Amino acid sequence: MRKPLIAGNWKMNGTKASVETLLAGVVAGAGAIERSEVAVCPPYPFLQMAASALAGSSVRLGAQNCATAASGAFTGEVAAPMLADFGCHYVIIGHSERRAMYGEDEAILAKKLAAVFAAGLTPILCVGETLEERERGDMEKVIAAQIDGIIALCGISAFGSLELAYEPVWAIGTGKTATPAQAQEVHAFIRARLAGHDAAVAQKVRILYGGSMKGSNALELLSQPDIDGGLIGGAALNADEFLSIAKAGDAATQ
């Protein structure tokens, strides 16, 4: 059985005071999590604070993005080796906001994946469709293109060393919701798509759900056979709510 991964994506939120409180709450409750793996991905300025707060705990540290290059004249960018130097384990790559707001496509994401792998870190690669794409009936076409594009550039073996996250962009902040059955359908499609290239890789890879998972719906979602965790947005900014999702991951694997 794949061990659930509950990763908090804090996005561009937090102050020194609020982050200190949030980290303390997550660390205090993490000891009660028995089966799920827990990770937090703060904004860059808080990585050192987070690394210090998480030291000695079971909670892993991640970042929300990285540059394609390992160093150089790239003002405003942060390289994967820098993230490794600060104790990161995970790096989120290809989040829907990066794709939509900053034009990141598979060619760019493949370079970022290579950079993350070269630094000894683990990518959390995001895929997913927008509301317009879903309403056109293009969900499978869009996600297949995102997956196939990375396979073409990085090989299927890359998926054996990363985490995947499915983001139903249409269900995030729109008032629309994806049912557990709808989420499972897409996760199963993703796994089948990978299995067409390598069945062993498809069985190994964890596919996280990134569609507004919270304490009240986590258990039903995480009990689906192909949902292996969550990439948590808003709920990750509240320690009790975030930990309740991790506890649901424990319950789903009993």
C-alpha positions in Angstrom: 0.0 0.0 0.0 1.2 3.5 -0.9 1.9 5.6 2.2 -0.3 8.8 2.1 1.6 12.1 1.7 -0.1 15.2 3.0 1.8 18.2 1.8 0.9 21.8 2.7 1.3 24.4 0.0 1.2 27.7 1.9 1.4 29.8 -1.4 2.2 33.5 -0.8 0.9 33.6 2.8 2.4 34.2 6.2 4.3 36.6 8.5 7.1 35.7 10.8 4.7 35.6 13.7 2.0 33.5 12.0 4.5 31.1 10.5 6.1 30.6 13.9 2.7 29.7 15.3 1.8 27.5 12.4 5.0 25.5 12.5 4.8 25.0 16.2 1.3 23.7 15.9 2.2 21.3 13.1 5.3 20.0 14.9 3.3 19.6 18.2 0.7 17.4 16.5 2.9 15.5 14.0 3.9 13.0 16.6 0.3 11.6 16.7 0.4 10.9 12.9 1.3 7.2 12.5 1.0 6.3 8.9 0.9 9.5 6.8 3.9 11.4 5.7 3.6 15.1 6.4 5.3 18.0 4.6 5.0 21.8 4.5 6.0 24.1 1.6 6.4 27.7 2.9 7.3 30.8 0.9 11.1 31.1 0.3 11.7 33.7 3.1 10.5 31.3 5.7 12.5 28.3 4.7 15.2 28.8 7.3 12.7 29.4 10.0 10.8 26.2 9.0 14.0 24.2 8.7 14.9 25.1 12.3 11.4 24.5 13.6 11.1 21.1 11.9 14.5 19.8 13.0 14.1 16.6 14.9 10.4 16.2 13.8 8.9 13.8 11.3 7.7 16.7 9.1 9.5 17.3 5.8 10.3 20.6 4.3 9.5 21.6 0.7 9.6 24.6 -1.6 6.9 25.9 -4.0 9.1 26.3 -7.1 12.6 26.5 -8.3 14.7 27.8 -11.3 15.7 25.7 -14.3 19.4 26.5 -13.7 21.6 25.5 -10.8 23.2 29.0 -10.6 23.9 32.1 -12.7 22.7 35.5 -13.6 19.0 34.9 -13.0 17.8 37.8 -10.8 15.0 36.9 -8.5 15.3 33.1 -9.1 16.0 30.4 -6.5 18.0 27.3 -7.5 17.3 23.7 -6.5 20.8 23.3 -4.8 20.0 26.3 -2.6 16.8 24.6 -1.5 18.7 21.4 -0.8 21.2 23.5 1.2 18.3 24.7 3.4 17.1 21.2 4.1 14.3 20.9 1.6 13.1 17.5 0.6 10.3 18.4 -1.9 9.8 21.0 -4.6 6.4 21.7 -6.2 6.7 21.9 -10.0 4.1 23.0 -12.5 1.4 24.1 -10.1 -1.6 25.4 -11.9 -0.9 28.9 -10.8 2.6 28.7 -12.3 1.2 27.3 -15.5 -1.5 29.9 -15.8 0.2 33.0 -14.5 3.8 32.5 -15.6 3.3 30.4 -18.8 5.2 27.4 -17.6 4.8 24.6 -20.2 6.2 21.0 -20.4 9.5 22.2 -21.9 10.1 24.5 -18.9 8.9 21.9 -16.4 11.1 19.2 -17.8 14.1 21.5 -17.2 12.9 22.2 -13.6 12.5 18.4 -13.0 16.0 17.8 -14.2 17.3 20.5 -11.9 15.4 19.1 -8.9 16.6 15.6 -9.5 20.2 16.8 -9.9 20.0 18.5 -6.5 18.8 15.3 -4.9 15.3 16.5 -4.2 11.9 15.1 -4.9 9.5 17.0 -7.2 5.8 17.2 -6.6 4.6 17.5 -10.3 1.2 19.0 -10.7 -1.3 18.3 -13.6 -4.9 19.2 -14.1 -7.5 20.9 -16.2 -9.4 24.2 -16.1 -13.1 24.7 -15.9 -13.3 25.6 -19.6 -11.3 22.5 -20.5 -13.5 20.3 -18.4 -16.7 21.7 -19.7 -15.4 21.1 -23.3 -14.9 17.5 -22.4 -11.2 17.8 -22.7 -10.1 16.7 -19.3 -8.4 13.4 -20.4 -6.9 15.1 -23.4 -5.4 17.9 -21.4 -4.0 15.7 -18.6 -2.7 13.1 -21.1 -0.8 15.9 -22.9 0.7 17.1 -19.7 1.9 13.6 -18.7 3.0 12.6 -22.2 4.9 15.8 -22.6 7.0 15.1 -19.6 7.5 11.4 -20.6 8.7 12.6 -24.0 11.3 14.9 -22.5 12.3 13.1 -19.3 11.3 9.4 -19.8 8.8 7.3 -17.9 11.5 6.5 -15.3 11.2 10.1 -14.0 7.8 9.3 -12.6 9.3 6.6 -10.5 11.2 9.3 -8.5 8.5 12.0 -8.1 5.1 12.6 -6.6 2.2 13.6 -8.8 -0.6 16.0 -7.8 -3.9 16.2 -9.6 -5.4 19.7 -9.4 -9.0 20.1 -10.7 -8.4 23.8 -11.3 -12.1 24.2 -12.0 -12.9 23.1 -8.4 -10.5 25.5 -6.6 -12.0 28.7 -5.4 -14.9 28.5 -7.9 -17.6 27.2 -5.6 -17.7 24.0 -7.7 -16.6 20.8 -6.0 -15.3 17.5 -7.3 -16.9 14.5 -5.7 -14.7 11.7 -4.4 -15.9 9.6 -7.3 -14.9 12.3 -9.8 -11.5 12.7 -8.2 -11.0 8.9 -8.2 -11.9 8.7 -11.9 -9.2 11.2 -12.8 -6.6 9.6 -10.5 -7.3 6.2 -12.1 -7.0 7.7 -15.6 -3.6 9.2 -14.7 -2.4 5.8 -13.3 -3.6 4.0 -16.3 -1.9 6.5 -18.6 1.4 5.8 -16.8 0.8 2.1 -16.8 0.7 2.2 -20.6 4.4 3.0 -20.4 5.5 1.2 -17.3 3.1 -0.8 -15.0 5.6 -0.9 -12.1 6.1 2.9 -12.2 2.3 3.5 -12.3 1.8 1.3 -9.2 4.6 3.0 -7.3 3.9 6.7 -7.9 1.8 8.5 -5.3 -1.0 10.7 -6.9 -2.1 13.4 -4.5 -5.4 15.2 -4.8 -5.1 19.0 -4.9 -8.8 20.0 -5.1 -9.6 21.9 -1.8 -9.1 18.9 0.5 -10.0 19.7 4.1 -10.7 17.8 7.3 -14.4 17.3 6.5 -13.9 15.5 3.2 -10.4 14.1 3.6 -11.3 10.6 4.8 -13.7 10.0 1.9 -11.2 11.2 -0.6 -8.2 9.4 0.8 -10.2 6.2 1.0 -10.4 6.1 -2.8 -8.0 3.4 -4.2 -5.9 5.8 -6.4 -5.8 8.9 -4.2 -2.6 8.7 -2.2 -2.6 11.9 -0.3 -3.2 15.6 -0.7 -1.6 18.8 -1.9 -3.3 21.1 0.6 -3.8 24.8 0.1 -5.9 26.9 2.4 -6.4 24.2 5.0 -2.6 24.0 5.4 -2.6 27.4 7.0 -4.4 26.1 10.1 -2.4 23.5 12.0 -5.4 21.7 13.5 -7.2 21.5 10.1 -4.0 20.4 8.4 -3.3 17.7 11.0 -6.9 16.5 10.7 -6.2 15.7 7.1 -3.1 13.8 8.0 -5.1 11.8 10.6 -7.6 11.0 7.9 -4.7 9.6 5.9 -3.9 7.4 8.8 -7.5 6.2 9.1 -7.8 5.5 5.3 -4.9 3.1 5.5 -6.0 1.1 8.5 
